[in-house]
Amino acid sequence: MTRDPQPTQRPHRSQRPPQQQLIDSFGRRVNYVRMSVTDRCDFRCVYCMSEDMTFLPRAQVLTLEEMGMIARAFTELGVEKIRLTGGEPLVRGGITQLVDHIGALPGLDDFTMTTNGASLPKHAEALYAGGLRRLNISLDSLDAERFKRLTRTGNLDKVIEGIRAAKAAGFARIKLNAVILKGRNEDEVLDLVEFARNEGLDISFIEEMPLGDVSDHSRAETYCSSDDVQKRIEARYPLIPTTEATPGPSRYFRMADSDSRIGFISPHSHNFCSTCNRVRVTVEGRLLLCLGNEHSVDLRAVLRRYPGDMDALKTAIINAMPLKPERHHFTTDGDVQVVRFMNMTGG
């Protein structure tokens, strides 16, 4: 379901509620936005996109100026966390200028990025100088050949180099993201935990999202639950539940002999919709109210019909909140619930 603004009607300011917060129909406050800055990526991860992708033409992609205006609108509406995603955000030309702009916005408490890490040796220092303070780095395998198979084009050594460049640049609490696929990399769970411990990193293990029709594998066959991953870890390291919370969906645990945190993102086995505080903006400017649904509003249309009109943009965002559904309905039977690929949505 999509809802676009009527082309002949400017949103009236009287439609806007007096409070400068975003509240959905279920009383959840939205204070976290994930913004995709590109659908392109230098990897082709098997769970994210097909091997032979057709990417969006330039005219359909938000400009950096439009992205900056959207980020400003959200912070003025009480959003405290922005995450830049892709595709791979570091392949977007001008990304450091966008980081500089967003990093200077008042009211932003948490500014972070999800990246595959391969370009961090080039960009880490500039990103940190621009105000970015946290990084999530995707790492699904520590075996170079397997890493290449899972990413199709990735080089493990470059990612490891990127992780260490980010640490040297000053980034703290770097978090690894590992998507675990049965029959592909579940045997590396403990190796990934050991790597995180040795490098002083956090790590989250993620259940595969059923987004896009991937040809590489059957999602029903590769589904590996967070509970199964947790059992593997606890065979070596008892996990201590923690009340620590972040604006994201991870459930965190600690180990008695390490500062590294173990997180689980479990859209199937431990649904986190009841506390969802997030919305996404796709690279095309769609305000996506839920990862697992198609409810959206076209912010690009507002930006291009009313250039520079911050009130029109904020009104469109506020009026979209009733579209946020109570929950997603992912299944583990291999069906594709949403046809868009993850690179279109942002990680």
N, C-alpha and C positions, 0 to 999 in steps of 0.2 A: 504494500500500500504506500503510495506517495501522495504528498499534498504540496502543490506548488502555489506560490502567491498569484492572485489574479493580476494579469498584466496591466489592467486599467485602474487598479485600486492601490493607492499608497496606504500602508498600515496606519491607522489612526492612533495617535498617542494616548487617547482616552481608553484604548483597549488594553493598555499596559497596567498591570497591577502596581500599586505604589511601592512595594518592597523591591529591592534590588537583589533578589535571590531567585534561583530557578527551582521551583517545586513541582514535582509531577503529580499526577492524579492519585497516587498512592502514598503521598506524603513524604516521598524521598527527595532529599535536597541534592541537586546536581551541582557538584563543585569540582568536577574533574572532566577534562576534555582531551581526547586523543585526536590529533590532527595528522592526517596523511599528507605528506608534502610531495609525494610522487608515487606512481604505480610501477615505476621501473626499478630494477634491481640487477646487481651484477652476479647474483646467485639465482638458481632456479630450484629452490627446495621442493622436494617431492610432495609435501603436504600443503604447500602454499600456492603453487601455480603449475600449469602444464609446461612441458619442455619448450614448446613452440608457441610463445605468447605474442599476441598483438596488443601493443600498448596504445594508450590514448593519444590522439592528436593534440598539439599544443593548445589550440583554441579551447578545448574542453577542460583544460587543467587550470586551476586557480593560479593567478600570478602571486609572486611573493608579497606584493603590496596588499592583495586581497586577503592572503593568509594572515598577514600582520593585522589587518583591520578586524578580521574575525577573532583573532586572539585577544585584541584589545576589548572588543565587545563582550566577550565572555568574562574577562577579568572585571569589567565594570558591572557585570551581573553577579558577581560574587564567586566566580570560579577561582580556586586557589591552586589548582594543579593543571599543568599542560604537559602532555607528552607528545613529542614529534615522532612520527612513524612513517612507514612507506608501505609497499616496496622497501627500498633501502634509502633512508633520508640523505645519506652522505653522497649519493650520486646526483642529487639535485643541485644544479648550478645556483650559486648565490646562497647556499644554505647557511653559511656563517653570518651573512648579513641579516637573515631572518632570525637567527639565534640572538644576535645583538639586539634586535628590535624587541623580541618577546622577553628577553632577559631583563630589559629595563622597565617592563610594565609594573606599575605599583600593584600591590595586593597579591602577587604571585608568590606562594610559599614553596612550591615544589615544581621545578622545571627540569624535565628529563627527556631522554631519547631512547628508543629501541633501535638497535643497529646490528648488522652482522659482524661488525668489528674490523672488517678488512681494510677500511680507509681511515681508521683511527690514527695510525702513525702520521698521517698527513694532517688531520684535522683536530686531534684531541686538544692541543694547547689553545687553539682559537675558540673551540667550543667552550672550554672552561673560562676563558677570558670574557666570553660573551654572556656569561651568567648561567650556563647549563651546569647543573651540579650532580646529576645522577645519570647513570647509563645502565640499560639492560642490554646485554650482549648475547645473541643467539649462539648456542654451542651444543650440538646434538651428538657429537662423537669426538673422541680423542684419537681415533685411528684414521690416519691420513687417507687411506683408500676408501674406507667407509664414509668418511666425511665428504669425499668427492662424490660418491654415489648418492648420498642424501641431498647434497646441494647442487649436484650436477656440474657445477663450474667452480666451486669454492676451493680455496687453498687453506688448509688448516694452519700452516705456519704463519700466514699473514694475519689470521684471526688471533692467534696467541700473541703475536707481536703487537697487535692492536690493543689487546687487554693490558699488556704491560706498558704501552704508551699512555693509555688512559690513567693508569695508576701513577705514572711519573708526572703527568700533567696536573695531578691533584684531586682527581675524582675519588670520592670515598663511597663506601657501600655499593660498589659495582655488583650488579646481579647478573648471573648467567640464567638464560632461559633454555631449557632442554625439552623438546617435544619427544615423548617416548612412544615408539611404535613397536608393537609386539612382532618378534621375528626380525627386527631390523637393528635395534640398539638397546633393548631392555637389559641386555647383559652388561652394559656399560654404566649402569646407574651408580654402582659403588665407585667406579673409576672417576666418574664425574664429581661425586661427592669428595673424593680424595683430592682432586685437582682444586676444587673450590677451597677446601681446608688449607691446602699448601699455599695457595695464592692469596688467601685472606679475602675471599669473595663470598657472597651469598649465592644461592642457586634455587631456582624454582623449576619443578617438573610439571609439565603441562600435558593434559589430555588433548588429543588431536581434535580440532574443530571441524565439523562437517560443512565446510564452505567451499563451493566450487566443485566441479566434476573432474577430479584428478584421474588420470589414466594409469598412473604408476602402480597403484595398489588398491585393494579393496579395504575400505575403512573398517568394515565389519571384522576383517581378519586381523588388522593391525591394532585394533583398539586395546589399549593397556590402561587400566584404571589407576588412579592415584593410590588407592588402597594397596594394589599389588606392588607399586613402586615403594611405598612406605614400608611394606614388609621386607623387601630386599634390603633397604637401608638399616632397618632395625635389627637385622641379623648380625650386623657389625656395630652399629651405633644406636643405642636406645635414644629415642627422640622425646624431648620434653616439650609438651604443648606450651605455647606462650600466648599471652593476651596482646602482644604487640600487633598493631594494626597499621596498615598503610592505606592510602586512598584506592589501591587496586584490589583485585580479587584473591590474592594469595592468602592461604592459611599457613602461618609460620610455626616452625618448631626449632628448638635449639639442641645442641649436643653438649654434654657436660664438659668436654675438654676442648671446645673450640668456640671462637667468636662467630664463625660462619652460621648463617641461618639457612634452614631448609624450608622451602615453600612448596605448596601444591596449588595448582590452578586446575579446578576440577569441574568443568561445565556440565559433565555428564553425571558423575558419581556424587558430587556434593554441590548441588546447584546453589549459586550465590546471588540469585536475582533479588531476594528480599531486601538486600542491603545495597543494591546497585546505585551508585552515585555518578555514573559515567554516561557520556554521550560521545559520539565520534563525528568528525567531519572528514568526508572522503576527499580525495584529491580533486574530484569534480565539484566540490562544494556542497555535497549532500550532507545535511545534518541528519545523521543516522541515530535514531533514538535507542536502538538495541542491536547488538551484534548478530543476534539470531533471528531478526525480523527485518522486513523491508520498509518499515515505517520511516519516512524521511521527509525533509523539507529542502527545497532547492535554494540555498543561500547565495549561490552564484547568480541566480536570476535577480535576487534583491540587490546584490552588489552592483550589477551591471545596469539595472534599471534606475537605481538611485545612487549614483556614484558619490562616495564620500558622506552619505547620510547615515550617521551612526545610529540615530533614533530608529530609522526604518529597519536597520539590521538587527538591533536589539529587540525590537517588537516582533520580528519574524521568529527569533530564537525563543522568546517568551511564549508566543502563541503556539509553538511546536510542542511544548511540554506535555499537553494532554495526549499526544501520540505515543508517548513512551509506554510500552506494554508492561504488564505486571511481571512477565517472565518470558524466557525463550523456551523452546520445546525441542532441544537436541535429542536425537536418538543414537543408538550405537549399532543399528542394523545395516549401516552402509548407505542408507538413503541420503541424498543431498537435500538438506532443508533449505539452503540458500544458494542460489546459482552463482553469485559473485565470488571471485577468488579472494583469498585473504590479502593479497597485495593491493586490491582495490579498496579494502576497508581500512587497512592499517592494523598493525599488531597490538 
